[in-house]
Amino acid sequence: MSGSDNSAMFVPETTLATPLMPVTIVKTLNLPFAELTLDTSGIIRVSYLSGSMIDVPEKKDLYNAYQELTNDVKTLFIFKAQNNVNFTKEAKVYSIRVEPLQPFMAVAVIADNLAYQLLADFYFKFYKPQVAYKVVKSDEKAVEWLLEYHKAVNEGRVKPPKGLKLPFLSF
């Protein structure tokens, strides 16, 4: 990763309580502008930190972090931004251009208030993602939708995304 403060931090397994199921974090990567976690259900959570400015170099750092966490396997992602996170126009354009290279099987975006929901819905209508996505109000709804989507792919009810290899595990 390009920034000198970027550090991969391995954490001991941590269990998070959710109404759906206990979630155990097996790996965490901390970047100056985001925290990424991988849990035992195979979901990667990306939380943009408050006050962050996301430009092309940050997007490149995220891509490298995704590769480290996924090993080029299509994976379920949850994205959430804390307050005052800004994405430059260049970062948005770059994201669209490199989306086919990303290890996204499906993406849930948490927008926990009406203003964020409207912004997310508008953004995704204008920049239609190439993978399954959904804007939800909570982490629980995100996990529920992603796991249902993964089950549908495994059962052949939904076509898997094109590109990188798919995992052969069923979680």
C-alpha atoms as an extended CHARMM CRD file, in Angstrom:
* protein
*
       171  EXT
         1         1  MET       CA              0.0000000000        0.0000000000        0.0000000000  PROA      1               0.0000000000
         2         2  SER       CA              1.2480000000        3.4460000000       -0.8020000000  PROA      2               0.0000000000
         3         3  GLY       CA              0.8760000000        5.2680000000        2.5370000000  PROA      3               0.0000000000
         4         4  SER       CA              3.5740000000        4.8510000000        5.1510000000  PROA      4               0.0000000000
         5         5  ASP       CA              1.0320000000        4.7550000000        8.0060000000  PROA      5               0.0000000000
         6         6  ASN       CA             -0.8820000000        1.8480000000        6.4860000000  PROA      6               0.0000000000
         7         7  SER       CA             -0.5950000000       -1.1320000000        8.7660000000  PROA      7               0.0000000000
         8         8  ALA       CA             -2.0910000000       -4.5610000000        8.7120000000  PROA      8               0.0000000000
         9         9  MET       CA             -3.1420000000       -5.5030000000       12.1750000000  PROA      9               0.0000000000
        10        10  PHE       CA             -4.0560000000       -9.0660000000       13.0230000000  PROA      10              0.0000000000
        11        11  VAL       CA             -6.4610000000       -9.2510000000       15.8900000000  PROA      11              0.0000000000
        12        12  PRO       CA             -7.3620000000      -12.2350000000       17.9810000000  PROA      12              0.0000000000
        13        13  GLU       CA            -10.7330000000      -13.6530000000       17.1300000000  PROA      13              0.0000000000
        14        14  THR       CA            -13.3650000000      -11.2780000000       18.4410000000  PROA      14              0.0000000000
        15        15  THR       CA            -17.0320000000      -12.1580000000       18.6680000000  PROA      15              0.0000000000
        16        16  LEU       CA            -19.5810000000       -9.4770000000       17.8730000000  PROA      16              0.0000000000
        17        17  ALA       CA            -23.1610000000      -10.0270000000       18.9320000000  PROA      17              0.0000000000
        18        18  THR       CA            -25.8180000000       -9.5870000000       16.2730000000  PROA      18              0.0000000000
        19        19  PRO       CA            -29.4410000000      -10.7060000000       16.2750000000  PROA      19              0.0000000000
        20        20  LEU       CA            -28.7420000000      -12.9550000000       13.2700000000  PROA      20              0.0000000000
        21        21  MET       CA            -25.6950000000      -14.8010000000       14.4850000000  PROA      21              0.0000000000
        22        22  PRO       CA            -22.5240000000      -14.2910000000       16.4320000000  PROA      22              0.0000000000
        23        23  VAL       CA            -19.8520000000      -12.7950000000       14.2010000000  PROA      23              0.0000000000
        24        24  THR       CA            -16.2200000000      -13.5380000000       14.8240000000  PROA      24              0.0000000000
        25        25  ILE       CA            -13.7020000000      -11.1280000000       13.3380000000  PROA      25              0.0000000000
        26        26  VAL       CA            -10.7210000000      -13.1050000000       12.0780000000  PROA      26              0.0000000000
        27        27  LYS       CA             -8.6690000000      -10.3400000000       10.4860000000  PROA      27              0.0000000000
        28        28  THR       CA             -8.5440000000       -6.5430000000       10.6120000000  PROA      28              0.0000000000
        29        29  LEU       CA             -6.6760000000       -4.1350000000        8.3630000000  PROA      29              0.0000000000
        30        30  ASN       CA             -6.3350000000       -0.5210000000        9.4740000000  PROA      30              0.0000000000
        31        31  LEU       CA             -5.7050000000        2.2150000000        6.9380000000  PROA      31              0.0000000000
        32        32  PRO       CA             -5.4600000000        5.9120000000        7.8260000000  PROA      32              0.0000000000
        33        33  PHE       CA             -8.9270000000        6.4780000000        6.3190000000  PROA      33              0.0000000000
        34        34  ALA       CA            -10.7240000000        3.1270000000        6.8020000000  PROA      34              0.0000000000
        35        35  GLU       CA            -10.9280000000       -0.0320000000        8.8410000000  PROA      35              0.0000000000
        36        36  LEU       CA            -11.5400000000       -3.3450000000        7.0790000000  PROA      36              0.0000000000
        37        37  THR       CA            -12.5780000000       -6.5260000000        8.8620000000  PROA      37              0.0000000000
        38        38  LEU       CA            -13.1170000000      -10.0750000000        7.6680000000  PROA      38              0.0000000000
        39        39  ASP       CA            -15.4380000000      -12.2770000000        9.6960000000  PROA      39              0.0000000000
        40        40  THR       CA            -16.0990000000      -16.0060000000        9.8630000000  PROA      40              0.0000000000
        41        41  SER       CA            -19.1890000000      -15.7010000000        7.6700000000  PROA      41              0.0000000000
        42        42  GLY       CA            -16.9420000000      -14.4820000000        4.8530000000  PROA      42              0.0000000000
        43        43  ILE       CA            -18.1150000000      -10.8730000000        4.9320000000  PROA      43              0.0000000000
        44        44  ILE       CA            -15.7000000000       -7.9730000000        4.6570000000  PROA      44              0.0000000000
        45        45  ARG       CA            -16.8020000000       -4.7570000000        6.3350000000  PROA      45              0.0000000000
        46        46  VAL       CA            -15.2830000000       -1.5030000000        5.1480000000  PROA      46              0.0000000000
        47        47  SER       CA            -15.8310000000        1.4140000000        7.4930000000  PROA      47              0.0000000000
        48        48  TYR       CA            -14.6340000000        4.7800000000        6.2100000000  PROA      48              0.0000000000
        49        49  LEU       CA            -13.3760000000        6.8320000000        9.1420000000  PROA      49              0.0000000000
        50        50  SER       CA            -14.8790000000       10.1630000000       10.1180000000  PROA      50              0.0000000000
        51        51  GLY       CA            -13.4400000000       13.1580000000        8.2960000000  PROA      51              0.0000000000
        52        52  SER       CA            -11.6930000000       11.1110000000        5.6010000000  PROA      52              0.0000000000
        53        53  MET       CA            -11.0960000000       12.3930000000        2.0890000000  PROA      53              0.0000000000
        54        54  ILE       CA            -11.0980000000        9.5110000000       -0.3840000000  PROA      54              0.0000000000
        55        55  ASP       CA             -9.1720000000       10.1390000000       -3.6050000000  PROA      55              0.0000000000
        56        56  VAL       CA             -7.5230000000        7.8330000000       -6.1590000000  PROA      56              0.0000000000
        57        57  PRO       CA             -4.5050000000        6.9140000000       -3.9420000000  PROA      57              0.0000000000
        58        58  GLU       CA             -6.8840000000        5.8160000000       -1.1670000000  PROA      58              0.0000000000
        59        59  LYS       CA             -8.9050000000        3.7720000000       -3.6630000000  PROA      59              0.0000000000
        60        60  LYS       CA             -5.6830000000        2.0500000000       -4.7620000000  PROA      60              0.0000000000
        61        61  ASP       CA             -4.8090000000        1.3120000000       -1.1250000000  PROA      61              0.0000000000
        62        62  LEU       CA             -8.2820000000       -0.1690000000       -0.6550000000  PROA      62              0.0000000000
        63        63  TYR       CA             -7.8420000000       -2.3830000000       -3.7150000000  PROA      63              0.0000000000
        64        64  ASN       CA             -4.5830000000       -3.7360000000       -2.2570000000  PROA      64              0.0000000000
        65        65  ALA       CA             -6.2990000000       -4.3620000000        1.0810000000  PROA      65              0.0000000000
        66        66  TYR       CA             -9.1680000000       -6.1770000000       -0.6750000000  PROA      66              0.0000000000
        67        67  GLN       CA             -6.6670000000       -8.4250000000       -2.4200000000  PROA      67              0.0000000000
        68        68  GLU       CA             -4.9550000000       -9.2120000000        0.8650000000  PROA      68              0.0000000000
        69        69  LEU       CA             -8.2600000000      -10.1490000000        2.5070000000  PROA      69              0.0000000000
        70        70  THR       CA             -9.8340000000      -12.0500000000       -0.3990000000  PROA      70              0.0000000000
        71        71  ASN       CA             -6.9700000000      -13.7070000000       -2.2970000000  PROA      71              0.0000000000
        72        72  ASP       CA             -8.7910000000      -12.8770000000       -5.5550000000  PROA      72              0.0000000000
        73        73  VAL       CA            -11.9930000000      -14.6600000000       -4.5000000000  PROA      73              0.0000000000
        74        74  LYS       CA            -15.3500000000      -12.9510000000       -5.0200000000  PROA      74              0.0000000000
        75        75  THR       CA            -16.4920000000      -11.9080000000       -1.5620000000  PROA      75              0.0000000000
        76        76  LEU       CA            -19.4420000000      -10.2660000000        0.1920000000  PROA      76              0.0000000000
        77        77  PHE       CA            -18.8340000000       -6.6460000000        1.2560000000  PROA      77              0.0000000000
        78        78  ILE       CA            -20.5230000000       -4.1740000000        3.5890000000  PROA      78              0.0000000000
        79        79  PHE       CA            -19.6260000000       -0.5000000000        3.2610000000  PROA      79              0.0000000000
        80        80  LYS       CA            -20.3810000000        2.1690000000        5.8320000000  PROA      80              0.0000000000
        81        81  ALA       CA            -19.1130000000        5.7170000000        6.1470000000  PROA      81              0.0000000000
        82        82  GLN       CA            -18.8320000000        7.6040000000        9.3930000000  PROA      82              0.0000000000
        83        83  ASN       CA            -19.5970000000       11.3460000000        9.4300000000  PROA      83              0.0000000000
        84        84  ASN       CA            -17.9640000000       13.7940000000        7.0410000000  PROA      84              0.0000000000
        85        85  VAL       CA            -16.4500000000       11.3070000000        4.6020000000  PROA      85              0.0000000000
        86        86  ASN       CA            -15.9140000000       12.8080000000        1.1600000000  PROA      86              0.0000000000
        87        87  PHE       CA            -15.1310000000       11.1110000000       -2.1430000000  PROA      87              0.0000000000
        88        88  THR       CA            -13.4890000000       13.1630000000       -4.8850000000  PROA      88              0.0000000000
        89        89  LYS       CA            -14.8970000000       13.1170000000       -8.3990000000  PROA      89              0.0000000000
        90        90  GLU       CA            -11.6710000000       11.4420000000       -9.5290000000  PROA      90              0.0000000000
        91        91  ALA       CA            -12.1190000000        8.6840000000       -6.9290000000  PROA      91              0.0000000000
        92        92  LYS       CA            -15.6810000000        8.0380000000       -8.1360000000  PROA      92              0.0000000000
        93        93  VAL       CA            -14.5660000000        7.8560000000      -11.7730000000  PROA      93              0.0000000000
        94        94  TYR       CA            -11.6550000000        5.5900000000      -10.8340000000  PROA      94              0.0000000000
        95        95  SER       CA            -13.9840000000        3.3100000000       -8.8500000000  PROA      95              0.0000000000
        96        96  ILE       CA            -16.2590000000        2.8430000000      -11.8320000000  PROA      96              0.0000000000
        97        97  ARG       CA            -13.3090000000        2.1280000000      -14.1310000000  PROA      97              0.0000000000
        98        98  VAL       CA            -11.7570000000       -0.5440000000      -11.8790000000  PROA      98              0.0000000000
        99        99  GLU       CA            -14.9770000000       -2.1320000000      -10.6240000000  PROA      99              0.0000000000
       100       100  PRO       CA            -14.5960000000       -5.2140000000      -12.8940000000  PROA      100             0.0000000000
       101       101  LEU       CA            -11.2570000000       -5.9230000000      -11.1610000000  PROA      101             0.0000000000
       102       102  GLN       CA            -12.6960000000       -5.7070000000       -7.6450000000  PROA      102             0.0000000000
       103       103  PRO       CA            -13.3620000000       -8.9160000000       -5.6710000000  PROA      103             0.0000000000
       104       104  PHE       CA            -17.0140000000       -8.0170000000       -5.0460000000  PROA      104             0.0000000000
       105       105  MET       CA            -19.6030000000      -10.8150000000       -5.1550000000  PROA      105             0.0000000000
       106       106  ALA       CA            -22.2770000000       -8.5320000000       -3.7020000000  PROA      106             0.0000000000
       107       107  VAL       CA            -22.2100000000       -5.1950000000       -1.8880000000  PROA      107             0.0000000000
       108       108  ALA       CA            -24.4450000000       -3.8450000000        0.8650000000  PROA      108             0.0000000000
       109       109  VAL       CA            -24.1880000000       -0.1590000000        1.7080000000  PROA      109             0.0000000000
       110       110  ILE       CA            -25.3630000000        0.9170000000        5.1410000000  PROA      110             0.0000000000
       111       111  ALA       CA            -27.1570000000        4.2440000000        5.0890000000  PROA      111             0.0000000000
       112       112  ASP       CA            -28.5890000000        4.6450000000        8.5570000000  PROA      112             0.0000000000
       113       113  ASN       CA            -30.4260000000        7.9120000000        7.9880000000  PROA      113             0.0000000000
       114       114  LEU       CA            -32.6830000000        9.3100000000        5.2900000000  PROA      114             0.0000000000
       115       115  ALA       CA            -30.1250000000       11.7680000000        3.9110000000  PROA      115             0.0000000000
       116       116  TYR       CA            -27.5180000000        9.0030000000        3.3760000000  PROA      116             0.0000000000
       117       117  GLN       CA            -30.1880000000        6.7170000000        1.9010000000  PROA      117             0.0000000000
       118       118  LEU       CA            -31.2070000000        9.3320000000       -0.6530000000  PROA      118             0.0000000000
       119       119  LEU       CA            -27.5740000000       10.0270000000       -1.5770000000  PROA      119             0.0000000000
       120       120  ALA       CA            -26.7650000000        6.3260000000       -1.9180000000  PROA      120             0.0000000000
       121       121  ASP       CA            -29.8920000000        5.5920000000       -3.9610000000  PROA      121             0.0000000000
       122       122  PHE       CA            -29.1480000000        8.5200000000       -6.2850000000  PROA      122             0.0000000000
       123       123  TYR       CA            -25.5020000000        7.4970000000       -6.6920000000  PROA      123             0.0000000000
       124       124  PHE       CA            -26.3750000000        3.8830000000       -7.5360000000  PROA      124             0.0000000000
       125       125  LYS       CA            -29.0390000000        4.9380000000      -10.0310000000  PROA      125             0.0000000000
       126       126  PHE       CA            -26.5490000000        7.1710000000      -11.8010000000  PROA      126             0.0000000000
       127       127  TYR       CA            -23.5540000000        4.7870000000      -11.5490000000  PROA      127             0.0000000000
       128       128  LYS       CA            -25.1380000000        1.3360000000      -11.8980000000  PROA      128             0.0000000000
       129       129  PRO       CA            -22.7940000000       -1.2180000000      -10.2760000000  PROA      129             0.0000000000
       130       130  GLN       CA            -21.8920000000       -4.3830000000      -12.1720000000  PROA      130             0.0000000000
       131       131  VAL       CA            -22.5060000000       -6.5790000000       -9.1070000000  PROA      131             0.0000000000
       132       132  ALA       CA            -25.5320000000       -7.1070000000       -6.8940000000  PROA      132             0.0000000000
       133       133  TYR       CA            -25.9360000000       -4.2810000000       -4.3830000000  PROA      133             0.0000000000
       134       134  LYS       CA            -28.4430000000       -3.0200000000       -1.8820000000  PROA      134             0.0000000000
       135       135  VAL       CA            -28.7450000000        0.0610000000        0.2950000000  PROA      135             0.0000000000
       136       136  VAL       CA            -29.8890000000       -0.9250000000        3.7990000000  PROA      136             0.0000000000
       137       137  LYS       CA            -30.4360000000        0.7840000000        7.1370000000  PROA      137             0.0000000000
       138       138  SER       CA            -28.4440000000       -1.5080000000        9.4490000000  PROA      138             0.0000000000
       139       139  ASP       CA            -25.6230000000       -4.0040000000        9.7010000000  PROA      139             0.0000000000
       140       140  GLU       CA            -28.1490000000       -6.7300000000       10.5170000000  PROA      140             0.0000000000
       141       141  LYS       CA            -30.1160000000       -6.0490000000        7.3010000000  PROA      141             0.0000000000
       142       142  ALA       CA            -26.8580000000       -5.9850000000        5.3210000000  PROA      142             0.0000000000
       143       143  VAL       CA            -25.7370000000       -9.3660000000        6.6810000000  PROA      143             0.0000000000
       144       144  GLU       CA            -29.1800000000      -10.8800000000        6.1470000000  PROA      144             0.0000000000
       145       145  TRP       CA            -29.3380000000       -9.7270000000        2.5200000000  PROA      145             0.0000000000
       146       146  LEU       CA            -25.7510000000      -10.7470000000        1.6970000000  PROA      146             0.0000000000
       147       147  LEU       CA            -26.1220000000      -14.2290000000        3.1550000000  PROA      147             0.0000000000
       148       148  GLU       CA            -29.4090000000      -14.7210000000        1.3100000000  PROA      148             0.0000000000
       149       149  TYR       CA            -27.7620000000      -13.5600000000       -1.9200000000  PROA      149             0.0000000000
       150       150  HSD       CA            -24.8490000000      -15.9830000000       -1.3810000000  PROA      150             0.0000000000
       151       151  LYS       CA            -27.3170000000      -18.8210000000       -0.7370000000  PROA      151             0.0000000000
       152       152  ALA       CA            -29.1670000000      -17.9640000000       -3.9580000000  PROA      152             0.0000000000
       153       153  VAL       CA            -25.8940000000      -18.0760000000       -5.9160000000  PROA      153             0.0000000000
       154       154  ASN       CA            -24.9810000000      -21.4430000000       -4.3660000000  PROA      154             0.0000000000
       155       155  GLU       CA            -28.4230000000      -22.8440000000       -5.2050000000  PROA      155             0.0000000000
       156       156  GLY       CA            -28.2580000000      -21.5500000000       -8.7800000000  PROA      156             0.0000000000
       157       157  ARG       CA            -31.1930000000      -19.1550000000       -8.3580000000  PROA      157             0.0000000000
       158       158  VAL       CA            -28.9070000000      -16.1860000000       -9.1300000000  PROA      158             0.0000000000
       159       159  LYS       CA            -26.0890000000      -16.0210000000      -11.6540000000  PROA      159             0.0000000000
       160       160  PRO       CA            -22.7220000000      -15.3860000000       -9.9940000000  PROA      160             0.0000000000
       161       161  PRO       CA            -20.7940000000      -12.2620000000      -10.9460000000  PROA      161             0.0000000000
       162       162  LYS       CA            -18.3370000000      -12.5280000000      -13.8270000000  PROA      162             0.0000000000
       163       163  GLY       CA            -14.6170000000      -12.3130000000      -13.3030000000  PROA      163             0.0000000000
       164       164  LEU       CA            -12.5610000000      -13.7060000000      -10.4770000000  PROA      164             0.0000000000
       165       165  LYS       CA            -12.9860000000      -17.2020000000       -9.0980000000  PROA      165             0.0000000000
       166       166  LEU       CA            -15.8130000000      -17.8820000000       -6.6790000000  PROA      166             0.0000000000
       167       167  PRO       CA            -15.3160000000      -19.4960000000       -3.3010000000  PROA      167             0.0000000000
       168       168  PHE       CA            -16.2950000000      -23.1400000000       -3.0010000000  PROA      168             0.0000000000
       169       169  LEU       CA            -17.4170000000      -22.8670000000        0.5770000000  PROA      169             0.0000000000
       170       170  SER       CA            -20.9060000000      -22.4600000000        1.8150000000  PROA      170             0.0000000000
       171       171  PHE       CA            -21.2750000000      -20.2710000000        4.8720000000  PROA      171             0.0000000000
